[in-house]
Every structure is written in structure tokens, then in C-alpha cells.
């Protein structure tokens, strides 16, 4: 997938496009419905493109810390969009200046620089300064640049709108089965396997520590059942069942939030590899134990419970 950085206006391009517009944080089932519609509508010889933002508008404009982290940071989002057949991603650097662009300017001065044959958006789409531009206005403005507009109805779950805000809250509360139901896949954090303090190895539970995960929304501290996909450059990726510890490691006076995973029945060296850890089920909260012996005993219980759950799930 080609990634085009947009710092003001997109570069002129004659490539015929079917264009999807949105923040796409999470690429949840609602987003996927829009992407699938666009994919099915794409004409022969057209590229499927997405126009999205570098950062959430509420972080840039309001400095709301809730929106500094993401369900799907760029690296994760690109992987998912590629699987949906997206050919091109316009990554707009969202700034306070960009936020002042009116609906008129967005279509007639920005989108007009591209050869957009059709635009596909979700039912609740708004655009332009203050989000004042409605879907109706988008249709009217796009007629002037000879682009059609398709509006995809909202996808609901048990009568409730599927939204990134709702999913964010579920992640922070450890409700991973509900998260998976709205994303259509488990919540996943991808990072590089880095060296830690090797305490897990000393305790008989060697773990992989994920680095470079600061831009992800942090799951509720605790122990989770999950899977880890180990990415290899040449040979195929491998997937392992894991116990995930996410949090602050109070028993050993941990410094900062950390995601580490114990690969059940695995032995080997994965340092420097990229790993994607998926959260399937919250098992228990983070506990400050009286000592390492108590911690080891609980980890043995966690491993036993994990294997029992895996027999049920699989």
C-alpha cells in the first residue's frame, strides 16, 4: 500500500480513485462496512484509497488525553487496511490550521486535486471547520467536481452504534470479548521484543516484553489469556497461546506500564522480532504479592486456568 503524506493539500494526481474518508481509529465493524462497500463499488482501473488523519482532532484541538492514544496506531492501521485491499492511504497531518478548512474548501480546493470517481462515507460523517459539513452538503459539493457519493448506513450492535469511543472504554475496562465483537477481531498490540530484567526467566516463566507500544490505548492492568503472532521476514509467521501481563508489576516495583507475554510451552530467543499480542479474555486483576514465591504460585495457577480455558475455546 502506498502512503502519501499530506501536510496541506494533496498532490495533484490523475489516478482514478474510489475514496473513503474517515478517522478509522480501530477499523471496527462500522468502518469495515464502509471499506467493503467501497471495495465492491470500485471500478475497473481505479485505486481504492483512504483519506485519514495523523491524530485525533480532539487531541489536537482540545488536548483531551483520552484521544492521545489510539486503538490502532498508524502501523496497526496500515496492516489492517492492506488486508482490506486498500491501495493508497492519504495521511493528513491534522493541525489547528487544517481544522479551519471549510467544507467548501475541503471539496473544491483539496479533493478536486484528485481524480475522485466516487466517495464512500459512513452515515454519521461530518467534515469541514467545526464539523459543520453534513452528508447532504458533501453530495452537493461533490457534484461540482463530478464525484458521486455513497453513504453507508450505521452498523449497530444490540441497537447501539458501534463507535471508537465505546471500544476505547471497553479496552480500558478489560472487556476483551466485547471489544472483539465490535472490532471483528481481538484487540492487538504490536511491538518489538525487547530485553527486560529477565525476571520471568528466573521465575520459570520467560516472557517477551513489547517495546514501542506507547501510542496504544492501555488495557486494564491485569492478566489476560491471548495469542501472540511472531512475525518473520522470510518464513511464515507463528502463533502461540499466551498469558499476557499488562500493567505496572507492583510486586517487583515495576517502572511504568508494560505489556509482556508468556508463550505457553515455547522455548527460544525472540529478541528483535516483531510480535503482535492479542487480548482474548481478562483473567484477573493486577496483584501486589507478599513475595516472589506467592507470585510464582499464582502464575502456576494462571497457567493451569489458561490451559483449561484453551481446551474450551478450541
FENVEN-V284715 format. One record per pair of residues at least 24 apart in sequence whose C-alpha atoms are under 8 Angstrom apart, sorted by the first residue. I is the first residue (numbers start at 1). GAP is how many residues later the second one is. If there is no record, write none. Layout:
i=I gap=GAP
i=I gap=GAP
//
This chain:
i=1 gap=77
i=1 gap=81
i=1 gap=85
i=1 gap=86
i=1 gap=87
i=1 gap=88
i=2 gap=85
i=2 gap=86
i=2 gap=87
i=3 gap=85
i=3 gap=86
i=3 gap=87
i=3 gap=88
i=4 gap=84
i=4 gap=85
i=4 gap=86
i=4 gap=87
i=5 gap=85
i=5 gap=86
i=5 gap=87
i=5 gap=88
i=6 gap=84
i=6 gap=85
i=6 gap=86
i=6 gap=87
i=7 gap=85
i=7 gap=86
i=8 gap=84
i=8 gap=85
i=8 gap=90
i=9 gap=100
i=9 gap=101
i=10 gap=80
i=10 gap=100
i=10 gap=101
i=10 gap=103
i=10 gap=104
i=11 gap=102
i=11 gap=103
i=12 gap=101
i=12 gap=102
i=13 gap=100
i=13 gap=101
i=13 gap=102
i=14 gap=100
i=14 gap=101
i=15 gap=31
i=15 gap=32
i=15 gap=99
i=15 gap=100
i=16 gap=29
i=16 gap=30
i=16 gap=31
i=16 gap=98
i=16 gap=99
i=16 gap=100
i=16 gap=101
i=17 gap=25
i=17 gap=29
i=17 gap=30
i=17 gap=31
i=17 gap=32
i=17 gap=97
i=17 gap=98
i=17 gap=99
i=17 gap=100
i=17 gap=101
i=18 gap=24
i=18 gap=25
i=18 gap=28
i=18 gap=29
i=18 gap=30
i=18 gap=31
i=18 gap=98
i=18 gap=99
i=18 gap=100
i=18 gap=101
i=18 gap=102
i=19 gap=29
i=19 gap=30
i=19 gap=31
i=19 gap=32
i=19 gap=97
i=19 gap=98
i=19 gap=99
i=19 gap=100
i=19 gap=101
i=20 gap=28
i=20 gap=29
i=20 gap=30
i=20 gap=31
i=20 gap=99
i=20 gap=100
i=20 gap=101
i=21 gap=29
i=21 gap=30
i=21 gap=31
i=21 gap=98
i=21 gap=99
i=21 gap=100
i=22 gap=28
i=22 gap=29
i=22 gap=30
i=22 gap=31
i=22 gap=99
i=22 gap=103
i=23 gap=29
i=23 gap=30
i=23 gap=33
i=24 gap=28
i=25 gap=45
i=25 gap=46
i=25 gap=47
i=25 gap=48
i=25 gap=52
i=25 gap=139
i=26 gap=44
i=26 gap=45
i=26 gap=46
i=26 gap=51
i=26 gap=138
i=26 gap=157
i=27 gap=45
i=27 gap=50
i=27 gap=53
i=27 gap=156
i=28 gap=134
i=28 gap=135
i=28 gap=136
i=28 gap=154
i=28 gap=155
i=28 gap=156
i=29 gap=126
i=29 gap=133
i=29 gap=153
i=29 gap=154
i=29 gap=155
i=30 gap=92
i=30 gap=124
i=30 gap=125
i=30 gap=126
i=30 gap=132
i=30 gap=133
i=31 gap=91
i=33 gap=119
i=33 gap=122
i=34 gap=86
i=34 gap=87
i=34 gap=88
i=34 gap=118
i=35 gap=49
i=36 gap=48
i=37 gap=83
i=37 gap=115
i=38 gap=82
i=39 gap=46
i=47 gap=39
i=47 gap=40
i=47 gap=41
i=48 gap=37
i=48 gap=38
i=48 gap=39
i=48 gap=40
i=49 gap=37
i=49 gap=38
i=49 gap=39
i=49 gap=40
i=49 gap=41
i=50 gap=36
i=50 gap=38
i=50 gap=39
i=50 gap=40
i=51 gap=38
i=51 gap=39
i=51 gap=40
i=51 gap=41
i=52 gap=37
i=52 gap=38
i=52 gap=39
i=52 gap=40
i=53 gap=38
i=53 gap=39
i=53 gap=40
i=53 gap=41
i=54 gap=37
i=54 gap=38
i=54 gap=39
i=54 gap=40
i=55 gap=38
i=55 gap=39
i=56 gap=38
i=57 gap=37
i=57 gap=42
i=60 gap=34
i=60 gap=35
i=60 gap=36
i=61 gap=34
i=61 gap=35
i=68 gap=147
i=69 gap=145
i=69 gap=146
i=69 gap=147
i=69 gap=148
i=70 gap=145
i=70 gap=146
i=70 gap=147
i=71 gap=93
i=71 gap=97
i=71 gap=116
i=71 gap=145
i=71 gap=146
i=72 gap=144
i=73 gap=142
i=73 gap=143
i=76 gap=114
i=99 gap=29
i=99 gap=30
i=99 gap=31
i=100 gap=28
i=100 gap=29
i=100 gap=30
i=101 gap=27
i=101 gap=28
i=102 gap=26
i=102 gap=27
i=102 gap=31
i=103 gap=24
i=103 gap=25
i=103 gap=26
i=103 gap=29
i=103 gap=30
i=103 gap=35
i=104 gap=24
i=104 gap=37
i=107 gap=31
i=107 gap=34
i=107 gap=35
i=108 gap=33
i=108 gap=36
i=108 gap=37
i=112 gap=33
i=116 gap=31
i=117 gap=29
i=117 gap=30
i=117 gap=31
i=118 gap=29
i=118 gap=30
i=118 gap=31
i=118 gap=32
i=119 gap=28
i=119 gap=29
i=119 gap=30
i=119 gap=31
i=120 gap=29
i=120 gap=30
i=120 gap=31
i=120 gap=32
i=121 gap=28
i=121 gap=29
i=121 gap=30
i=121 gap=31
i=122 gap=29
i=122 gap=30
i=122 gap=31
i=122 gap=32
i=123 gap=28
i=123 gap=29
i=123 gap=30
i=123 gap=31
i=124 gap=30
i=157 gap=25
i=168 gap=49
i=171 gap=46
i=171 gap=47
i=171 gap=48
i=171 gap=49
i=172 gap=45
i=172 gap=46
i=172 gap=47
i=172 gap=48
i=173 gap=46
i=173 gap=47
i=174 gap=45
i=174 gap=46
i=174 gap=47
i=174 gap=107
i=174 gap=108
i=175 gap=106
i=175 gap=107
i=176 gap=103
i=176 gap=104
i=176 gap=105
i=176 gap=106
i=177 gap=103
i=177 gap=104
i=180 gap=100
i=186 gap=92
i=186 gap=93
i=186 gap=94
i=187 gap=91
i=187 gap=92
i=187 gap=93
i=188 gap=88
i=188 gap=89
i=188 gap=90
i=188 gap=91
i=189 gap=24
i=189 gap=27
i=189 gap=87
i=189 gap=88
i=189 gap=89
i=190 gap=84
i=190 gap=85
i=190 gap=86
i=190 gap=87
i=191 gap=83
i=191 gap=84
i=191 gap=85
i=192 gap=79
i=192 gap=80
i=192 gap=81
i=192 gap=82
i=192 gap=83
i=193 gap=77
i=193 gap=78
i=193 gap=79
i=193 gap=80
i=193 gap=81
i=193 gap=82
i=194 gap=77
i=194 gap=78
i=195 gap=76
i=203 gap=93
i=205 gap=57
i=206 gap=56
i=206 gap=57
i=207 gap=53
i=207 gap=54
i=207 gap=55
i=207 gap=56
i=208 gap=52
i=208 gap=53
i=208 gap=54
i=208 gap=55
i=208 gap=62
i=208 gap=63
i=209 gap=49
i=209 gap=50
i=209 gap=51
i=209 gap=52
i=210 gap=48
i=210 gap=49
i=210 gap=50
i=210 gap=65
i=219 gap=27
i=220 gap=26
i=220 gap=27
i=221 gap=24
i=221 gap=25
i=221 gap=26
i=221 gap=27
i=221 gap=64
i=221 gap=65
i=222 gap=24
i=222 gap=25
i=222 gap=60
i=222 gap=61
i=222 gap=62
i=222 gap=63
i=222 gap=64
i=222 gap=65
i=223 gap=59
i=223 gap=60
i=223 gap=61
i=223 gap=62
i=223 gap=63
i=224 gap=55
i=224 gap=56
i=224 gap=57
i=224 gap=58
i=224 gap=59
i=224 gap=60
i=225 gap=54
i=225 gap=55
i=225 gap=56
i=225 gap=57
i=225 gap=58
i=225 gap=81
i=226 gap=51
i=226 gap=52
i=226 gap=53
i=226 gap=54
i=226 gap=55
i=227 gap=50
i=227 gap=51
i=227 gap=52
i=227 gap=53
i=228 gap=33
i=228 gap=35
i=228 gap=47
i=228 gap=48
i=228 gap=49
i=228 gap=50
i=229 gap=46
i=229 gap=47
i=229 gap=48
i=230 gap=43
i=230 gap=44
i=230 gap=45
i=230 gap=46
i=231 gap=42
i=231 gap=43
i=231 gap=44
i=231 gap=45
i=232 gap=41
i=232 gap=42
i=240 gap=24
i=240 gap=26
i=243 gap=59
i=243 gap=60
i=243 gap=63
i=244 gap=35
i=247 gap=39
i=249 gap=37
i=249 gap=39
i=250 gap=36
i=250 gap=37
i=250 gap=38
i=250 gap=39
i=251 gap=36
i=251 gap=37
i=251 gap=38
i=251 gap=39
i=251 gap=40
i=251 gap=41
i=251 gap=44
i=264 gap=39
//
